[in-house]
Each structure stands twice: as structure tokens, then as C-alpha cells.
Amino acid sequence: MRFHVDSQVLGLYNGAAMRQDLAAAGCLNMLRQPCEEALRIEVMPLRFKDRVLRMSLSNKAQLLLRVYGSLSRIYGKARKARKENPFEQLVLCILAHRSSETAAQEALDRLTQEYVDWNEVRVSAVNDLGEMLSRSGIDSATAHVLKSALDGIFNKQYSMNAEFLRDAKPEDARRMLSELDSLPEQIISATLLTSYDNLPVPVDEEMARVIRRLGVVKADVKLDEIDKLLRTAVPRREAYSFFRVFTLHAYKLCQPVSPDCASCTVRRMCSYGTAALAEARAQRASARRTAPSAPARPSRARASKPAEKATRSGAKRAAAR
């Protein structure tokens, strides 16, 4: 019952925000935060308004590429590191998830030096593997993903190799990788982008969240429409780097709930970011106006010098009597 109520409140608020119905959204705003925290889903700022209705396709492409350029200066432009061995290619993409290619390559070198073979990595303790990865700057939680993938490959063919990816078509390779245990969709997409040429940018929910917030598509647009836009806007030679940069930004700053818009370098190009910051400023101004003023300190009135002299002389005469 509580979930149904929270969903209805947030649905009404988002609808009012999109219609720019400030009165209705203002009434619902007081219920917005507890519902957002209960459901852990995205709520649009009151002043958010997508720009899709007044942007041509070429302007959308230009905005996406400008944002991509700005984010590349922050996260670095990702470059394909293609391996001859498809198994090492998959492991490298697992290690680079949520990290840089440089750290992933260093971790891969450590794995090949400190373990006899990949089966020893598979049967090693998660804590030991995570500690080794952390020395290369890789999140220790990646050890769980790596071990699950290695277990999936071993259970699939009773050997530690990924030769099934060497001659497979991209769609077949995606299907086979999807069958591995707990392998995130982003790792599958990164593996395909580094293993094959001329593939378009893959779209997942994290990347779609960033693109929706930019305002170049409607807030409720489906992934298929975003996929069509990216196929037109992003050159194939930049597909891997575009994918890496946007997914890193979605993970580090542009999170589903309470994104860090104040720290975002592309906030001035983003409809969501400018709206969120404007709403925060308005709330601070409103809080200052409604805050009770501090009581004024009672001022001690000082007597004038003639009055002080008269008082002193009167006191002396009284003492003389």
C-alpha cells in the first residue's frame, strides 16, 4: 500500500513539473523527499524542462558531442585495448568497469604474474583477489564479478578460455556473454565494442539517464529512441570512448537519486542540472525569508557628559552634608 501511495505522489509531482504547473508542484513538493527516499527513484526538479521540442537533430548531435568533449577532459578519452586472446579481452573489460584502462591493464599484468593460470584465479579466495586488485587501483568488489564470470565460463565448457567469442558474430557473442553469471550489461557492451569494429554506441539505463537529463530527448522516451539518436549523432570511431565516458559519469556523479549537479562540469549544458541548481537557490532564498530574525541586543544608552558631571557633583554635596 505504501509503495502505491509513494508512486502516485511522485507521478503527480513529475507530471506537474513537466507541465510547469508551479502551484500544483509546490503543493506536492513537501511530500516529495520522503517518497523519493522510500522508493529510491529519480524525481525531476521543479523547473526541469526538456529541450527536445525546440532542438533539431543536428543541434542534439552537437550538444551530445560538446558534452562528450567536456566529460572526456575530466575522465580521459578511452582508447580500445584490443587483445589477441579473447579471454584476456573479457577480463580486461571486467577490470576496467568503474575504473580506468591504465589501472585495468596494471591489474591484468598482476594477475598473469602472481597466479599460475586463470583457473587458480577462479578458485582463489575473494578477499585475497580483491586485495590484489585494490593494489592496482581497482575496486575490490570487482573480485566478485570476475570470479562469477570465470565460474560461468568454466561451467559452460569445463575449460578456462573464451575461444567461443573469437569467430562469433556480435549478436551471438552478446547472447553467450549474457549467459554468464552476474555479468553486468555494461561489461558485455564494452567487451563487444573492443572486440569488434564499426559497432554503434550501446544504450543502457545508466547512459539513458544522462541523456534524458541533458534535455535532448523527452524524459519518458524509450531506449530504442535514444539508440536511434546515438547512431546518428556519434561517429562509430568514437563509440567506445563515448560509452565509457558517459557510463563513468552516470556512476560517479549523475546517479539515479540525488545527483551531484553542483560538482558536474556540464551542468550549464544540462536541463536537469540547471533546473536542480535553480531550485536549490530558490529554496535557500525562501528559507532565508521565512527564518525568524534574531532578537536585537538591548543597547545600553550612555548618558551625556553634562548629565554625568551633574550626577557626580550632586553625589559630592550629599556626602559633604
N, C-alpha and C positions, 0 to 999 in steps of 0.2 A: 504493500500500500504506500509506504514512504517513497519507494522508488518512483511510483506512478505520479505522486504529487510533485516530487522534485523535477521530474521530466517535464511535466506540464508547465511549471513555473518558468523553467529555463527556456522552453519552447516559446512561451508567450513573450519573454524578455527579448530573445533573439529576433522574433518577428517584429516587435516594436522598434528595436534598434535598426533593423534593415529598412523599415518604413520611415525612419527618422521621427517617430512619434515620441517626442521627448516627454510628454506628460505621462503617457502610459508606461514608458520605460522607467521613468523616475519613480513611479509608484511601486514597480516591481523590483527596483534596484535594491531595496532593503532586504529582500528575500533572496537576492542573487548569490551572495557569498556562501551562506550555509548550504544551499542546494548544490553549488559548484563543488564545494568540498566533499559533499556526500557522494556525488556521482563521479567526481574526478574527470569531468569532460570540459571541453572548450566552451567558453562563453564570450561572445563578441563584445567589445567595448561599445558604449552607448553611441559614440559618434562614428563608428565604423561604417564605411560605405564603399562597396566595391566599385571599381572604375571601368568595369567591362563594357558598360553601355556607351561610354564615350571614348573608347580606345579602339583603334583599328588593329588589324592583325600585325602589321609591321611595327606599330608602336608597342604592342605587347612583347614582340620579339626583342625590340631594342631595350625595353625595361628589364626583361629577364637577363639579357646579356650584360647590362650595366650592373645589375645586382650580382651576377656571377663574377664579374671582374672585381667588384669590391670585396666579395667574400673570398676570392682567390688570394687577395693580398693579405687576408687575415689567416686563412688556414693553409695557404700554399696551394699551388696548382698541381694537382695529382697527375702523375705520369704512369702509364702502363709499365708493369714489370713482368714481362711475359717469360715464363719458364718453359724449357723443353719438356720437362716432366709434368704432366697434368696433375699429379698428386701434390707436388710441391706448389703448383699454382693455386690449388684449392686451399692448402694450408696457409699460404701467404695471404690470401684474401680473408681467411678467418682471423689471422693475427692483425691484419690492417683494419678490421672492423672497429670503429670508435677510436682509431689511432692513426698514426702517420705511416707512410710506406717505409720510411727510413727505420723507424722503430720495429716495424714488422719484419724487415729484412734482417735486422740485427738479431731478433728473436729466432728467426728461422735458422740463421747460422749457428746460434747457440744450441738449438735442438739437434741439428745434424752433428755437432761436435760432442755434445755431452751424452747423447743416447746412441746405443748400438744401431737401432733401426726404429722404424715407425711403430712396430708392434710393442717395443719397450715403452715408447711414449704412451701408447694406448693403455697399457696395464699399469702405468705408474700412478702414484697417489696424486689426487687432485691438488692437495696443498703443496706438495713438492713441485709439481708442474707450474702452479700459479706463482710460487715464489721465484722460480727461474724466469718466467715471463716478465714479472714485475721488475727484474733487474735490467730489462731492455726497454722499460717504459710502457709495457703492455698491461692493461688492467688484468688483475689476477682472475677475475670472473671469466675471462676468455678461456681459461683452462677447462671449464665445464663444457663450453661449446666445442672446443677442439676434441676433447675425449669422446663426446657424444657422436661427433662426425666420424671419428676413427672407428668407434664401435659399430656405427651404421655401415661403414664400408666393409669392415671385417665380416659382419653378419650377412652382408649381401653376397660376397664372393669368396669368403674364407681366405683372403689374402690382403696385404696392405698395398694396394695400388689403385690408381684411378684411370687405367687404360680404357675403361668404358667411355671416358669423355673424349678420347683423342680423335676418333673419327665420327662421333655423333653429331647430328645436326643440332643447332641451338635449341630448338623446341624439345628435342629428345633429351638433350643434356639437362635442360631445366627440369623436366619431369623426373629424371633419375636423381638429380640432386635434391629435389623436393621429397623424395622417398627416404632420405637420410634423417635420422632422429634429430629433432630440435635444431635444425639448421635454419637460421633466420633468412627471410626473403632477401634482405639487402646483401647478405654474403653470396647468395646464389646469383643475384644480378651482377655483383662485382666480378664474380668468377667468370660469368659469361662474357662480360664486357672486356675483360683482359685476355680471354681465350679466343675470341672471335673478332673479326674486323667488320666494320660497317653496320654495327648494331645501333638502334636508336636508344635514347635515354629511357631506361625502365622507370615506371612510376609506381611508388608505393604510398601508403597513407602518410608517412612522415614527410616525404617530399611534397605531396599534395597539400599538406597543411601549410607549408611555407608559401607555396604558390597561391593558394586561396587567400592567405593573409596579405600578400602583396596587392591584391585587388585586381589582378588581370583576368580572373575568372570569377564567376559567381560563387558565393560562399557554399552553396549546396551542390556544386557541379560534381559529376561522377568522374572516376579515374579515367574512363575512356576518353572524355573530352579533353582532359589535361594531357593525356598521351598524344592526342592529335595535335595539340598546340606545340608540344615539345618536339614532335617530329618535324614540324615546320620551322620552329624558332632556333633549335640548337643544331649546329653542324655535327655530323657523325664523328669527326675527328676530335671533338670536344666532349663527346658523350660521357666517357668515363670520368673525366675531371669534373664535369658539371654534376654528375650523380654523386660523386664523393663529397664535393664541397657543400651541396645542398643538404645531404643527409647528415653530415657533420654539424652543420648549422642547426638543423632540426633537433639534434641530440643535445647540443651544448647550450643553446640559447632559446630557440623557438619551440619550446616544449608545449605539450597539449594544454596544460593548466599553468597559469601564472608565468608566461614567457618573460624573459628579462629584456624588455624593449628598451630600457634606459641604457643598457650596455651594447645594444645592437648597432653596428656601423651602417646598416642600410635602413634605419628607422625612418629617415626622411623620404625614402623612396617607397615606403610600405604604408598602405592604407591602414592596416591594423595597428602598426606601431605609432603612427601619428595620432590616430584616434585614442589609443590607450594612454599616451602621454598627455594629450589634451584633457582627457577625462580625469587623470590623476591631478593635473594642475587645477582643474575646476573644483575637485573635491577638497584640495588643500585650501583654496581660496574660500570655499564655503565653510570649512572648519574654522578658519581664522575669523570669519564674520560672526559665526554663532558662538565662538568661545567666550565665556564670561570674562569681562575685563577685571584686571587685578585691582583690589581696593587701593585708593590713593593713600599715601602715607600722610598722617597728620603733620602739618608744618608747624614748627614752633615759632610763633611770632616774636620777633625781637623788639623790645621797647626802644624808643628813640633815645638818643643820647641826652637831650634836655630832661626827659622824664626820669632817666636813670639817676641824673645828678640830683633832681628834686627829691627822689626817694632816699638817697644816701644822706642828704643834708637833714631831712626830717628825722631820720633814724638817729643822727648825732645829737640833735636838740632834745629828743626824748631821753637819751642816755644822760645828758647833762643835768636834767631836772632830777 
